[in-house]
Amino acid sequence: MVALVKGSGAGKSRRVVDVGCNGKKERVVIGSSEAGFLALIFFTITVQIALSLGSYSGYATPPMYGDYEAQRHWMEITYHLPISQWYVNSSDNDLNYWGLDYPPLTAYHSWLLGKSKQVQSFMGRAA
């Protein structure tokens, strides 16, 4: 049984639903705020599923492989090379392969992420 019942509040409604199986039923009352919350959760999950069906940036495009590889490479460059070589084409830093093309503040952010990963790896080994 599903019934829409006016609540005691100002204009609030609630839905009364009988749920159960094997002859055991339980009456569940779903207020309008819960229904809205459940609708939001359902919508969010639906959008996530729809987005996951598509490919990611750089899918099957060797050797560049998209944005994830670019971010990983920039973190590697900023972590392993001295600052003076971040924007210089060399055998250690091929600018044609995801060369660092953002301002220094972004490069420092990549460096900081690399350092945090080093600390995280060190802490993982120490435990």
Secondary structure, 3 states (H helix, E strand, C coil): CEEEEECCCCCCEEEEEEEEECCEEEEEEEEHHHHHHHHHHHHHHHHHHHHHCCCCCCCCCCCCCHHHHHHHHHHHHHHHCCHHHCCCCCCCCCCCCCCCCCCHHHHHHHHHHHHHHHHHHHHHHHC
